[in-house]
Structures are given as structure tokens and as C-alpha cells.
Amino acid sequence: MTFDDSIDATGVFRNARIFRLGTELAVLVWDLPPALPAATRCLLSMDQSPIPLVSMMLPLANGRQRMFWAMRPGKKPESVGICTEDGGTFDTIVMQPARALAPLDVEALFADLAPEARIKFVNNLLTVWRSAFRIAGDHLFSMVVEDALHALVPEPQAASIVCQIAQGRHLIETAINPDLGEITAIYAIGAVSITRMAVRLVLGRNAKNGLQSCHFIAEAPSPSPPFLIVLLSRNGVAIRQLADGKPRHPSLQSWWGKNPEAVELREMIVRRLATLPESGAATAIDLQVRAPLATSRIAKSSMHPSGEVDLALALDDGLLAGGWFHAPSSAFAGIDYVKEDGTAVPLDGNSYEFPAWAQGKDEKSKTDVTGFVAWVPLSESPGPLLQPRFQMRLASGAVRPLIPTPQPFEPATQRNHVLRAVPPQHAVDGAFRTILAPALQDIERRLGKTIEVDCTKDYSLPKSAPLVSIVVPLYRVLDFLRFQLSGMATDPWLAANAEVIYVLDSPEIQDETEHLLGGLHLLHGLPMKLVVMNRNGGYARACNAGARFARGAILVMLNSDVVPCAPGWLQVLSRALLESNKLGAVGPKLIFEDGSLQHAGLYFGRDQRGIWLNHHFHKGMPGNYAPAQNARDVPGVTGACLVTRRDTYERVGGYTEDYVIGDYEDSDLCLKIRRLGLQIAYEPAACLYHFERRSIRRSQDYMRGVASQYNSWLHTQRWEGDIAELMANLFDRDHDRPAAAGVRIRERNAA
């Protein structure tokens, strides 16, 4: 840029000038005359004001002001006037198309600017102007930015590449002045583009030679010299240049293994990897498994505080932590979660405590301690972090680290750990409501995203749709399959009107299942479909997957351990639905193998905690018990054999999928159907054997009791008002009391 000959000794522009700022971008520069007050607002007068038009005013070293207007010029020359709000014109200039303008000479421009104005000019180039005109990829604009940076700092300090994190992403190391304060933006300036990077960095705790170590991840296809990095803050700007484009470590794995003490930096890398597509999260998990942090606990002492964190699941919505502590004196102040930036979050803000025990000095000894479980909501997921950090805080202000062993990352395994976090006798509302429930809901949501149908196989399905589709979920146990199929195949009405859809929820036995079904199909000829899930997702997901393949107007949900007593059961249950539009679902009489009643309709009863539990009418009574021989409306029917219309099932969204492992989905479904204004009926004329809960007994985590308690708690939270009203109306009708006097009602665990 060449200045006007009439410039006085202070270097003030007396004439406006227009320069090229980018390929199609121009900037008009003009110094306010001494006669104008410094706060005067100046405007441009043009035939048609360009959009956008961005202006700024910067101070000169002599105390005067310099105005800048950035705009896209038209394709033809245009007269531009500079005026004040009251209409006075101070200067006029002809604006040429951008390609005809001289390039901006930043070094000359900076000559008269105050030092802080130069920093503001650079800041505006990178933030306001770059954003307003969307010119991050304009090579001419990039050259102007580079010129401004070098004019501001002729010899930038060095930054180096530590290693490549992923394709196009590199870990950068440098040092900055602590007085710079909080970094608000980071930019990478290459030869042809400007990239704004995520503002996430790790600063060293101790300054060396007045500088603080700084690590961050740069995103650029090839960060090789010349390559500038700009760190903006409210206090100033730091400019760094890559000294060498070659990484110091050949791979991320190499750096990770050699830097176990860089915990904050490792956590930042885990978080960033989790945001990358494809294998980013898997890479983060592999790094932590191969080279974990050293675990840390404080051994039990009779005199001093001690503790351990043995559960630390970093989930999408928050962190679930659990463990124990022993506080024999007033020295103990609490346990904190330590975030990536070093911020400590006390766990006692949302925790539940219970009596527990810890391992003593030898394997056989146990000592009493206080167990705890806590939920820390997080605004941003920490990614697949396997070893979140904690600390024990003492009353003196001192802290001691608590680092758990690497935690599970697979959702189903995480769920099992949550179910073991609290002993069954202490699994109450205080543990569920704000702690375990958010964690389980987070896990179930992530687990659901991983569940899908892997493949299907048809066994002589006719082209025409049948009247009835029978959906049978299979999980590990195939013991009753041959008896169930034999009972259905020897039922003439069922064989003529139904298809059977088996849903295999344990794909590890696919070959065995296909072989067994193939043989049974050759034997009986019953039309069947096998739906194989990609992994175990639970009863509700399996049933819903099978229902999506159903073609019949009538839908039957049938457990694999339910076997017909005699032909005709399905015709009876289907007829009830076909004859009454007010009927939403119907269930049969179910009996145990000894002939006693297992199910004659389902009702609800509160336990001592106020939780509604599912019960069966007359369970354990003889199969011919008179009150169980009456067809009637009931609050619900068991999912072991539940018959409904397919369109009704679809209207309510099928089984709700957030109950753990499998329980209470059936009563939940019945209550959803009732909300449509439809009735639920029990029909004793249809009778089947139910060899109850044979498959779920294979799940140790369910049989410990916490899963069942959680499901009943969740069911109660969801349906409290509906159930209370339903049961109040039921008990008002004497003939429909749940049990005759003197008959013990047994709790229903599941069906």
C-alpha cells in the first residue's frame, strides 16, 4: 500500500483508500480528520449498500481513529462517499471491482496503529470478517492474515507435532504465557485456508521460564511448514509456527505408552477420538486397555480415612461412581470426581450411602465400611473413558488420588455392573430415582442403538398373509421347542390360519436353532420364520422385532416355555378379539406342569415400600379352582401368552424397551392398551402349560433381584396414577376381588 504524499508526520490518512482483501473482497481504509470528535459515527453513501458490510474503528498511536469497511465490490466502478450521521460528506472515492484493486499492505497499515489495535485487527480478520464473508478457503485472504500475523510477531515462537491422532488430526505442543488467560479460539492458518479448531487444550500445572506448556489437537490435512497457529484470548493473542512437520513420535500408540503420567492429556485425546467416525472410539478403548493408568486406593485404617472407587462408568449423560469409604475421624471431607480440566466435582451432591464391607488385610477378613453410589450429570460426554479419576478430599484441604481399575465399555456389561452397585436390600427409591435410573436409561438407550436384525430364514411361508402371527422369542433355552411346535402343528385351526415367527435373541446358538427348526419343519410342515438378532437385546426388543415381520391381523406374543394343553386355544382367543372391537388384548389360563394355576389374569398390589408389583389371580390354586373358570375383564394379562390385534400393538408402539433384561413389559403394554379405551380380558376356555421363567434363570444379574426391583420401581413411576385408579375400581366390585378369603397371593416375579 502506498500512502498519500499529503500524509502528515503522524501518518494519518487524509484520503480514503480501497484495497483488495480477498479474491472478491475489498476493504476501505480512512482516518478520521482531526476536526472530528473520536466518537463520531461515520457511514458510507452508495447507490446500493452491499450485504454484508462490516466496519470497525481502531485507535492510532497518536490518539486519533482509523475506520475500516469490508465489503464485496460490484462488477462495475461505483462512487462511495464517507459521511456522518447528520449528512456531511468528508471524502469521496471510486470503488473498482476487487480484481482491479491493489493488495492490502498490512505492514504499512500497521505502522500507525496502536499496539492493541494491531491485535484487534488480527482478531477481527479471523473472527468477524472471516465469518461474515465465509472466506476461510480464500487463498488471497489467507495471505493477508499471514502478513498480519508476521507483522504482529515477525518471528513466532515454535510449536511441534507430538504425534498424529488420526488422519488430518495432530497433537501439537507449545508453550504460552500464563497471563494470556483463557483461550477462546484456536485457528490454523495454512497456505490456502484457515481452519477454526475445537477449543480444547491441556495446560501444564507449573510454569517454566515464565511459560506454561500447552497441548491441543490441530485439524489440518498436512500441518507442515509454513503453518501458523493462532490462539486468541480476551487478553491478547499467541502466534506459533511449526518448527518441523515431522512428528516426534511415530504413532499415537507409541506416545501413549510412554506417557502414562499425562492423565489430562490422555483424557482429552479419548474425548476427541470418541467424536471421530468409524474406529475412533475403538482406538480410544484399545489404548486404555493396553496401557491403563496405575490404580490407586487408600487401604482401610482404624485411624485414618480410607476408601476406594470400584465403579466408574463414563456414560453419555453423566458419570456413575460407586465404592466405599471409612471415616474414623473428622479428617475425611468427601470424595470428588476430577474432570479433564482438573475441576473437582464432589460426589455427595447426588449420592446414596448404605452399609457395606471391604476386603481386609487377607482374603478371608472383611471390615465394615460405608458403601456409596453417585451420579454426576455431565453437559458433555467424556467419551469412552475407562478410568475416570477421583480424589479423597481431607478437611485440611489435602487430596489423595483414587483411580479405579479399567471399567467395562460394552453396554450390556456396564448394565450388569450397575445392577451390582447396590445390594438388593438397599435398592430403594433413593438409589434409583436420581442415580441408578439415569445410568440404566443411558445404557439401555445406547444398547438399543446396537440391536438389529442380523438375518432371517423362512420355512415354507405362503405368499398370502395368514390371519394370525405367533411371535416366540428364544433366549438360550430350546428345551420346550419340540413340544410347543408339536402342540401347535396338531391344532388344525392353528395350522390353517397361523404363521410362527421365532426370534433368536442369542445368536451364538444360531446353527443349533436352525438345525432344530429345520428338522421340526420337515416333521410338521408348519409355516415358520426365524429372525436372528445380531446380539442379545432383551425380551421387549426381540418381541418388537418379530412383530415387525408379522403379516397376520391377530398378533400372539408367546413365550418359548408355553406349551398348549390341547387344540383350539388360539381359535378361542382370536374369536374374542374378532367379535369385540372394545377388546384390546386377551390372555388364557396358564397352569404349571403339576396342574396348578400359574395365571388367571394379572392384577397389581403394593409392597411395603409402596411399589406396585404384578400378581396373578389365584396363583398356586388347583387348575379347576372355581373362581378361575370365569371369563372376565382383568387389569392385565401376562406376556407369556398375550393375544391382541396387530394394529393395536403398533398403535401403542409395542413393548416398551427400557425395562431391564425382561419384566413388566407385559403389564406396561396392557396399561398402554387401556389408555386407548380398550379392555383386557381373561379367557379360561383356552388353557396352556407354562414352565415359568426357565430362560431368565440363566441370567444371574436378574436373579440377584436388583433388576426386578428397578423394573417394578420404573413401572410404578410410569403408571402410578393409572394403576391406583384401576385397582380402586377393581376392589369396589366384590365379585372381582383378587383372591378368596384365606388364599395367599404370591408375588409375580415375571412372565
C-alpha positions in Angstrom: 0.0 0.0 0.0 1.4 3.4 -1.0 0.4 6.3 1.3 -0.7 9.7 0.0 2.1 12.3 -0.2 -0.1 14.7 1.9 0.2 12.5 5.0 1.5 14.5 7.9 4.2 13.5 10.3 1.8 11.4 12.4 0.9 9.2 9.5 -2.8 10.0 9.5 -4.7 9.2 6.2 -6.3 12.3 4.8 -7.7 10.4 1.8 -9.7 7.2 1.8 -8.2 4.2 0.1 -9.7 0.9 -1.1 -7.6 -2.3 -1.2 -8.1 -5.9 -2.1 -8.6 -8.1 0.9 -9.6 -11.3 -0.9 -10.5 -12.8 -4.2 -13.8 -10.9 -4.3 -13.4 -8.8 -1.1 -12.3 -5.2 -0.5 -11.5 -3.0 2.4 -11.9 0.8 2.6 -9.5 2.5 5.0 -9.9 6.1 6.1 -8.5 8.2 9.1 -10.9 10.5 10.8 -9.8 14.1 10.4 -8.5 15.9 13.5 -11.6 18.2 13.4 -13.9 15.3 14.0 -14.5 14.0 17.6 -13.1 10.5 18.1 -16.6 9.1 18.8 -18.1 10.3 15.6 -20.1 7.7 13.7 -19.1 7.6 10.0 -21.2 6.0 7.3 -20.8 5.1 3.6 -23.0 6.6 1.0 -23.6 4.3 -2.0 -26.2 3.7 -4.7 -26.8 0.3 -3.2 -25.3 -0.8 0.1 -23.6 -4.1 -0.1 -24.5 -7.0 2.1 -22.7 -7.8 4.2 -21.0 -4.6 5.1 -18.7 -4.8 8.1 -17.0 -1.9 9.8 -14.6 -1.3 12.7 -12.7 1.6 14.2 -9.2 1.2 15.6 -7.1 3.7 17.6 -3.9 5.1 16.1 -0.7 5.7 18.1 -1.3 9.5 18.1 -4.8 9.1 19.7 -6.8 9.5 16.5 -9.0 6.8 14.9 -8.9 4.8 11.7 -12.0 3.4 10.1 -12.3 0.2 8.1 -15.2 -1.0 5.9 -15.1 -4.5 4.4 -17.4 -5.4 1.5 -17.8 -7.2 -1.8 -17.4 -4.6 -4.6 -19.7 -4.7 -7.6 -18.6 -5.7 -11.1 -18.5 -2.0 -12.2 -16.8 1.0 -10.7 -19.0 2.8 -8.1 -18.7 6.2 -6.3 -18.6 5.8 -2.5 -19.0 8.8 -0.1 -17.9 8.9 3.5 -20.3 10.9 5.6 -21.5 11.5 9.1 -25.0 10.8 10.5 -26.0 14.4 10.0 -25.4 14.1 6.3 -22.0 15.9 6.0 -19.7 14.3 3.4 -15.9 14.3 4.1 -14.5 12.2 1.3 -15.5 10.5 -1.9 -13.7 7.6 -3.7 -14.4 5.4 -6.7 -14.6 1.7 -5.7 -13.3 -0.6 -8.5 -14.1 -4.3 -8.8 -12.0 -6.4 -6.4 -9.7 -7.8 -9.1 -8.7 -4.2 -10.1 -7.6 -3.2 -6.6 -4.1 -3.1 -5.2 -3.5 -5.8 -2.5 -3.5 -4.6 1.1 0.0 -3.9 2.5 -0.5 -4.9 6.1 2.9 -3.9 7.3 2.3 -0.3 6.1 -1.2 -0.4 7.6 0.2 -1.4 11.0 2.8 1.4 11.1 0.5 4.0 12.7 -1.9 1.7 14.6 -1.6 1.4 18.4 -0.2 -2.0 19.6 -3.6 -3.1 20.9 -5.3 -2.1 17.6 -3.0 -4.4 15.7 -4.1 -7.3 17.8 -7.8 -6.3 17.4 -7.3 -6.1 13.6 -5.9 -9.7 13.6 -8.8 -10.8 15.8 -11.4 -9.3 13.5 -9.8 -10.8 10.4 -10.1 -14.3 12.0 -13.4 -13.9 13.6 -15.9 -11.3 12.4 -14.7 -10.8 8.8 -13.8 -14.4 8.1 -17.3 -15.5 9.4 -19.3 -12.7 7.8 -17.9 -13.3 4.3 -17.3 -17.0 4.6 -13.9 -16.9 3.0 -11.9 -19.4 5.1 -10.8 -21.1 1.9 -9.8 -17.8 0.0 -6.1 -18.0 -0.6 -5.7 -14.2 -1.0 -7.5 -13.6 2.3 -5.2 -16.3 3.9 -2.2 -14.4 2.6 -3.5 -11.2 4.2 -3.9 -13.0 7.5 -0.4 -14.4 7.3 1.0 -11.0 6.6 -0.9 -9.5 9.5 0.4 -12.3 11.8 4.0 -11.8 10.7 3.6 -8.1 11.0 2.4 -8.5 14.5 5.0 -11.1 15.5 7.9 -11.2 12.9 9.4 -14.4 14.5 6.7 -16.5 16.1 7.7 -19.0 18.8 7.9 -22.6 17.7 5.3 -25.4 18.1 5.9 -29.0 17.4 3.9 -32.0 16.3 3.9 -34.7 19.0 2.1 -37.4 17.0 -0.8 -38.0 14.7 -4.0 -38.7 16.5 -6.0 -39.7 13.4 -6.0 -38.8 9.7 -5.8 -35.0 9.4 -5.5 -34.5 13.2 -2.3 -34.0 15.1 -1.3 -33.4 18.7 0.5 -30.1 18.9 2.8 -28.9 21.8 4.0 -25.4 22.5 4.3 -23.0 25.5 2.3 -19.8 26.3 2.4 -17.0 28.8 0.0 -17.7 31.7 -1.1 -14.0 31.5 -2.7 -14.8 28.2 -5.7 -16.1 30.2 -8.5 -18.3 28.9 -8.1 -19.3 25.3 -11.3 -18.5 23.4 -10.4 -19.7 19.9 -7.7 -21.6 18.0 -7.0 -21.1 14.3 -4.7 -23.0 11.9 -3.6 -20.8 9.0 -2.2 -22.7 6.0 -1.2 -21.5 2.6 -4.7 -21.7 1.1 -7.1 -22.0 4.0 -8.0 -21.0 7.6 -9.4 -23.6 10.0 -11.0 -22.9 13.3 -10.3 -25.8 15.7 -12.1 -27.0 18.8 -11.0 -25.0 21.8 -9.8 -27.9 24.0 -6.4 -27.8 25.3 -4.4 -29.0 28.3 -2.1 -26.6 30.1 0.8 -27.6 32.3 0.3 -27.1 36.0 3.7 -25.4 36.5 5.2 -22.5 34.5 8.8 -22.9 33.4 10.8 -19.9 32.5 7.6 -17.9 32.7 5.8 -20.1 30.1 3.2 -22.8 30.6 3.2 -26.0 28.5 0.2 -26.2 26.2 -1.1 -29.2 24.2 -4.0 -29.2 21.7 -5.2 -31.0 18.6 -4.8 -29.3 15.3 -7.1 -30.3 12.4 -5.4 -29.9 9.0 -4.7 -32.3 6.1 -1.0 -31.8 6.4 0.3 -29.4 9.1 3.7 -28.9 7.6 5.7 -25.6 7.4 4.7 -22.9 6.6 1.9 -23.4 9.1 0.8 -20.9 11.7 -1.4 -21.4 14.7 -3.2 -18.6 16.4 -4.5 -18.8 20.0 -6.9 -16.0 20.8 -7.9 -14.9 24.3 -9.6 -11.8 25.8 -6.1 -10.7 26.9 -4.3 -11.0 23.7 -3.1 -13.4 21.0 -0.4 -16.1 20.8 1.1 -16.9 17.4 3.0 -20.1 16.8 4.8 -21.6 13.8 5.5 -25.3 13.3 9.3 -25.7 13.6 9.2 -29.0 11.8 6.4 -31.0 10.1 7.8 -34.4 11.3 6.1 -35.8 14.5 8.3 -36.6 17.5 6.5 -40.0 17.9 5.8 -42.3 15.1 2.3 -43.1 16.3 -0.3 -42.3 18.9 0.2 -45.8 20.4 3.9 -45.0 20.9 3.3 -41.7 22.6 0.5 -43.2 24.8 2.7 -46.0 26.1 5.5 -43.6 27.0 3.3 -41.0 28.8 1.2 -42.7 31.5 1.5 -39.7 33.7 -0.1 -37.3 31.2 -3.6 -38.1 32.5 -5.4 -34.9 31.5 -3.9 -35.1 28.0 -4.9 -38.7 27.7 -8.5 -37.8 28.7 -8.6 -35.1 26.1 -7.4 -37.5 23.4 -10.0 -40.1 24.4 -12.8 -37.4 24.2 -11.6 -36.3 20.8 -11.2 -39.8 19.4 -14.8 -40.6 20.5 -16.1 -37.8 18.2 -14.4 -39.3 15.1 -16.3 -41.7 12.8 -15.7 -45.4 12.4 -12.9 -46.6 14.6 -12.2 -43.6 16.8 -13.9 -44.9 19.9 -12.5 -48.4 19.4 -9.0 -46.8 19.2 -9.5 -44.9 22.4 -10.7 -48.1 24.2 -7.7 -50.1 22.9 -5.2 -47.5 24.1 -6.6 -47.6 27.6 -6.8 -51.3 27.8 -3.2 -51.8 26.5 -1.7 -49.1 28.7 -4.0 -48.3 31.6 -3.3 -45.8 34.4 -2.0 -47.2 37.7 -4.9 -47.9 40.0 -5.0 -46.1 43.3 -6.9 -46.8 46.5 -6.4 -45.9 50.2 -6.2 -49.0 52.3 -8.5 -49.5 55.3 -7.1 -48.0 58.5 -8.6 -47.8 62.0 -7.1 -44.3 62.5 -7.2 -42.6 59.1 -9.7 -42.1 56.3 -9.7 -44.7 53.6 -11.6 -45.6 50.5 -11.9 -46.9 47.0 -13.8 -46.2 43.8 -14.5 -49.6 42.1 -17.4 -48.4 39.8 -16.8 -45.5 37.4 -18.9 -45.7 34.3 -18.5 -42.7 32.0 -21.8 -42.6 30.0 -23.3 -40.2 27.5 -25.3 -38.2 30.0 -23.1 -38.5 33.1 -20.8 -40.5 35.3 -21.9 -43.3 37.7 -19.5 -43.8 40.5 -19.5 -46.3 43.3 -17.3 -47.6 46.0 -16.7 -47.3 49.8 -15.1 -45.1 52.3 -14.2 -45.3 56.0 -14.1 -42.2 58.1 -12.9 -42.9 61.6 -12.2 -39.3 62.3 -13.2 -35.8 61.3 -10.3 -35.6 58.8 -12.5 -37.0 56.0 -14.3 -34.4 53.9 -15.5 -36.3 50.9 -14.7 -37.9 47.5 -14.6 -35.9 44.3 -14.7 -36.7 40.6 -11.8 -34.9 38.8 -12.7 -33.7 35.4 -10.4 -33.4 32.4 -9.6 -29.7 33.2 -8.7 -30.6 36.8 -12.0 -29.3 38.2 -13.2 -31.3 41.2 -16.9 -32.2 41.5 -18.0 -33.5 44.9 -19.9 -36.8 44.7 -22.0 -36.1 47.8 -24.2 -33.7 45.8 -26.2 -36.7 44.4 -25.2 -39.9 46.2 -26.8 -42.7 48.2 -25.0 -44.4 51.1 -25.5 -47.9 52.6 -23.8 -50.3 55.0 -21.1 -52.3 53.2 -17.9 -54.2 53.8 -14.4 -54.0 52.4 -11.7 -56.6 52.0 -9.3 -56.8 55.0 -5.6 -57.5 55.1 -6.2 -61.1 53.9 -8.8 -62.7 51.6 -10.9 -64.1 54.4 -11.2 -60.9 56.5 -13.9 -58.3 55.9 -14.5 -55.0 57.7 -17.5 -52.7 57.9 -17.4 -49.6 55.8 -19.9 -47.1 54.2 -20.8 -48.0 50.6 -21.9 -45.3 48.2 -23.1 -44.8 44.7 -23.3 -41.4 43.0 -24.5 -39.9 39.7 -22.7 -36.8 38.3 -24.6 -35.3 35.3 -22.3 -34.0 32.6 -23.0 -31.4 29.9 -20.7 -33.2 27.6 -19.8 -36.9 27.3 -16.2 -37.7 28.4 -16.2 -40.3 25.6 -15.2 -44.0 26.3 -13.1 -43.1 29.3 -12.3 -46.4 31.1 -10.5 -44.8 34.2 -12.2 -41.6 35.3 -10.1 -40.0 38.1 -11.3 -39.3 41.7 -9.7 -38.0 44.8 -10.3 -38.2 48.5 -10.6 -34.7 50.0 -9.5 -34.2 53.6 -10.6 -31.5 55.9 -7.2 -30.0 55.8 -7.6 -29.3 52.1 -5.2 -32.0 51.1 -6.3 -34.6 48.5 -5.3 -38.1 47.7 -5.9 -39.8 44.3 -8.4 -42.6 43.8 -8.1 -44.3 40.4 -10.3 -47.3 39.6 -9.3 -50.3 37.5 -10.3 -50.1 33.8 -14.1 -50.2 33.6 -16.2 -52.1 31.1 -17.2 -50.3 27.9 -19.7 -52.7 26.4 -23.3 -51.6 27.3 -24.6 -55.0 28.5 -21.6 -55.5 30.8 -21.9 -51.9 32.1 -25.6 -52.7 32.9 -24.6 -55.7 34.9 -22.1 -53.6 36.9 -24.9 -51.1 37.6 -27.1 -53.8 38.9 -24.4 -54.9 41.3 -23.8 -51.3 42.5 -26.2 -51.6 45.4 -27.2 -54.7 47.4 -30.8 -55.8 46.8 -31.9 -54.9 50.3 -30.8 -51.3 49.8 -32.2 -50.9 46.2 -34.8 -48.3 47.2 -36.2 -45.1 45.7 -33.3 -43.1 47.0 -30.9 -45.2 45.0 -33.0 -45.4 41.8 -34.5 -42.0 41.2 -31.5 -39.7 40.6 -28.6 -42.2 40.5 -29.2 -45.7 39.1 -32.2 -44.8 36.9 -30.3 -42.2 34.8 -27.4 -44.6 34.4 -29.6 -47.5 33.4 -31.6 -45.4 31.0 -28.4 -44.1 29.4 -27.1 -47.6 29.0 -30.4 -49.1 27.7 -30.6 -46.3 25.1 -27.1 -47.0 23.8 -27.7 -50.7 23.9 -30.8 -50.3 21.8 -28.9 -48.5 19.1 -26.6 -51.6 18.7 -29.5 -54.0 18.3 -30.8 -55.0 14.9 -31.9 -58.0 12.9 -28.9 -59.9 11.5 -30.7 -62.3 9.1 -34.0 -64.2 8.6 -34.8 -67.6 7.3 -38.2 -68.8 6.0 -39.7 -72.2 6.3 -42.4 -72.6 3.7 -44.2 -69.3 4.4 -47.1 -68.9 2.0 -47.4 -65.8 -0.1 -50.8 -64.9 1.2 -51.0 -63.4 4.7 -52.3 -65.6 7.5 -55.0 -64.5 10.0 -52.6 -64.9 13.0 -48.9 -64.4 13.6 -47.4 -66.0 16.6 -44.1 -64.4 17.8 -41.9 -66.5 20.1 -38.7 -65.0 21.4 -35.9 -67.5 22.0 -33.1 -67.0 24.5 -30.6 -69.9 25.1 -33.3 -72.4 26.1 -34.7 -74.6 23.3 -35.8 -77.4 25.7 -39.6 -76.9 25.0 -39.4 -76.1 21.3 -40.3 -79.5 20.0 -43.2 -79.8 22.4 -44.5 -76.4 21.6 -44.3 -76.9 17.9 -45.9 -80.3 18.2 -48.8 -78.9 20.1 -49.3 -76.1 17.5 -48.9 -78.4 14.5 -51.6 -80.8 15.8 -54.1 -78.0 16.1 -56.0 -78.0 12.8 -57.3 -74.4 13.1 -53.9 -73.0 14.1 -52.1 -74.9 11.3 -54.6 -73.5 8.7 -54.6 -69.9 9.9 -51.3 -69.1 11.6 -47.6 -68.5 11.0 -44.9 -68.8 13.7 -42.1 -66.3 13.9 -39.2 -67.4 16.1 -36.9 -64.6 17.2 -33.5 -65.8 18.3 -32.1 -63.3 20.9 -28.9 -65.4 21.5 -27.2 -65.6 18.0 -24.4 -67.7 19.4 -26.8 -70.7 19.1 -28.0 -69.9 15.6 -26.7 -73.1 14.0 -28.3 -75.2 16.7 -31.6 -73.4 16.3 -31.7 -73.6 12.5 -30.9 -77.3 12.7 -33.7 -77.9 15.2 -36.3 -75.8 13.4 -35.4 -77.4 10.1 -36.0 -80.9 11.4 -39.2 -79.9 13.2 -40.5 -78.2 10.0 -39.8 -81.4 8.0 -41.7 -83.3 10.6 -44.7 -81.0 11.0 -44.8 -78.7 7.9 -45.9 -75.7 9.9 -45.1 -72.3 8.2 -42.4 -70.6 10.1 -39.8 -67.7 10.0 -36.7 -67.5 12.0 -35.5 -63.9 12.8 -31.9 -63.8 14.2 -30.8 -60.7 16.2 -27.3 -59.5 16.0 -26.9 -59.7 19.7 -28.9 -60.2 22.9 -31.2 -57.2 23.4 -33.8 -58.4 25.8 -37.3 -59.7 25.7 -39.1 -56.5 24.6 -36.7 -55.8 21.7 -36.9 -59.4 20.5 -40.7 -59.3 20.5 -40.9 -56.0 18.7 -38.5 -57.2 16.1 -40.7 -60.3 15.5 -43.8 -58.2 15.3 -42.3 -56.1 12.5 -42.3 -59.3 10.4 -45.8 -60.3 11.3 -48.4 -60.4 8.5 -51.5 -61.5 10.4 -54.2 -59.3 11.7 -54.0 -61.1 15.0 -50.7 -61.0 16.9 -49.8 -63.6 19.6 -46.9 -63.0 22.0 -45.9 -66.4 23.2 -43.1 -67.5 25.5 -40.9 -70.4 24.4 -41.7 -72.3 27.6 -45.5 -72.2 27.0 -47.0 -75.4 25.6 -50.6 -76.0 24.5 -52.6 -78.4 26.7 -55.0 -79.2 23.8 -56.0 -77.9 20.3 -58.4 -75.0 19.9 -56.8 -72.4 22.3 -55.8 -70.0 19.6 -59.2 -70.1 17.9 -60.9 -69.2 21.2 -58.6 -66.3 21.9 -58.8 -65.0 18.3 -62.5 -65.2 18.2 -62.8 -63.0 21.3 -60.9 -60.2 19.5 -62.7 -60.6 16.2 -66.1 -60.4 17.9 -65.5 -57.3 20.1 -63.9 -54.0 18.9 -63.8 -52.9 22.6 -61.4 -55.7 23.5 -57.7 -54.7 23.3 -56.0 -57.9 24.4 -56.9 -61.3 25.9 -54.9 -63.9 27.7 -55.6 -67.6 28.5 -55.5 -69.7 31.6 -51.9 -70.9 32.3 -51.1 -73.9 34.5 -47.9 -75.3 35.9 -46.8 -78.8 35.0 -48.5 -80.2 38.1 -51.8 -78.7 37.0 -51.9 -75.8 39.5 -52.8 -72.3 38.4 -50.0 -70.0 37.2 -52.1 -67.3 35.6 -55.8 -66.4 35.6 -55.3 -62.8 34.8 -53.0 -60.2 36.2 -53.5 -57.5 38.9 -51.4 -55.1 40.9 -50.6 -54.9 44.6 -48.3 -52.6 46.6 -45.4 -53.9 48.6 -44.2 -52.4 51.9 -42.3 -49.7 50.0 -45.4 -48.6 48.1 -44.2 -50.1 44.9 -46.8 -51.7 42.7 -45.9 -55.4 41.9 -47.5 -57.7 39.4 -49.6 -60.6 40.8 -51.5 -63.4 39.2 -55.1 -64.2 40.3 -55.3 -67.5 42.2 -51.7 -68.5 41.5 -50.9 -71.9 43.1 -54.5 -73.0 43.4 -55.8 -76.1 41.6 -56.3 -75.7 37.9 -60.1 -76.3 38.3 -60.4 -73.7 41.1 -63.9 -72.3 40.5 -63.2 -68.6 40.6 -60.6 -69.1 37.8 -63.1 -70.7 35.5 -64.9 -67.4 34.8 -64.1 -65.3 31.7 -63.9 -61.7 32.8 -62.2 -58.3 32.4 -58.9 -58.1 34.3 -56.3 -55.3 34.8 -53.8 -57.1 32.6 -52.6 -60.5 31.2 -49.2 -62.0 31.2 -46.9 -61.7 28.2 -46.3 -65.4 28.4 -49.4 -65.6 26.1 -50.9 -62.3 25.1 -53.2 -62.0 22.1 -54.0 -58.6 20.5 -54.7 -57.1 17.2 -51.5 -56.2 15.2 -52.8 -52.6 14.6 -53.4 -52.2 18.3 -49.9 -53.4 19.1 -48.5 -50.9 16.6 -50.7 -48.0 17.8 -49.1 -48.3 21.3 -45.6 -48.8 20.0 -45.3 -52.4 21.0 -43.4 -53.4 24.1 -41.6 -50.6 25.9 -37.9 -51.4 25.6 -36.3 -49.7 28.6 -37.2 -52.3 31.2 -34.0 -54.2 32.1 -33.5 -57.7 30.7 -37.2 -58.7 30.7 -40.0 -57.9 33.2 -43.0 -55.7 33.5 -43.2 -55.1 29.7 -46.4 -57.1 29.6 -48.3 -55.1 32.2 -46.9 -51.9 30.7 -48.3 -53.0 27.3 -51.7 -53.8 28.9 -51.8 -50.3 30.5 -50.9 -48.6 27.2 -53.8 -50.5 25.5 -56.1 -49.5 28.3 -55.2 -45.9 27.7 -56.7 -46.3 24.2 -60.0 -47.0 25.9 -59.9 -50.8 25.3 -60.4 -53.7 27.7 -58.2 -56.5 28.7 -59.8 -60.0 29.2 -59.0 -63.4 30.7 -60.4 -66.4 28.9 -60.2 -69.7 30.8 -61.6 -71.7 27.9 -58.1 -71.5 26.4 -55.5 -73.3 28.5 -51.8 -73.8 28.1 -48.9 -75.1 30.3 -46.3 -72.5 31.4 -42.9 -73.8 32.6 -42.3 -70.5 34.2 -39.1 -68.4 33.8 -36.8 -71.2 32.6 -34.7 -68.9 30.4 -34.4 -65.8 32.6 -33.0 -68.0 35.4 -29.9 -68.2 33.2 -29.3 -64.5 33.9 -27.5 -64.2 37.3 -27.8 -60.5 37.3 -31.5 -60.6 37.1 -31.9 -63.3 39.7 -29.9 -61.2 42.2 -33.0 -59.1 42.5 -31.9 -55.5 41.7 -33.1 -55.7 38.1 -36.6 -56.8 39.1 -36.7 -54.1 41.8 -35.7 -51.5 39.3 -38.3 -52.6 36.8 -41.1 -52.6 39.4 -39.9 -49.1 40.5 -39.8 -47.8 36.9 -43.2 -49.4 36.2 -44.6 -47.7 39.3 -43.2 -44.3 38.4 -44.7 -44.5 34.9 -48.1 -45.9 35.8 -48.8 -44.9 39.4 -52.0 -42.9 38.7 -53.5 -45.4 36.2 -52.8 -48.4 38.5 -54.2 -46.7 41.6 -57.4 -45.8 39.8 -57.7 -49.2 38.2 -57.2 -51.2 41.4 -59.6 -48.9 43.4 -62.3 -49.7 40.8 -61.5 -53.4 40.9 -61.7 -53.7 44.7 -65.1 -51.9 44.6 -66.5 -54.9 42.8 -66.8 -57.7 45.3 -67.1 -60.5 42.7 -63.8 -59.4 41.2 -61.7 -59.4 44.3 -58.2 -60.7 43.5 -58.5 -63.7 45.9 -60.9 -65.5 48.1 -60.5 -65.1 51.8 -57.7 -67.0 53.3 -55.9 -67.6 50.0 -52.3 -66.4 49.9 -51.4 -64.3 46.8 -47.9 -65.0 45.6 -45.8 -62.3 44.1 -45.3 -62.5 40.4 -41.6 -62.2 39.5 -42.1 -62.1 35.8 -43.7 -64.0 32.9 
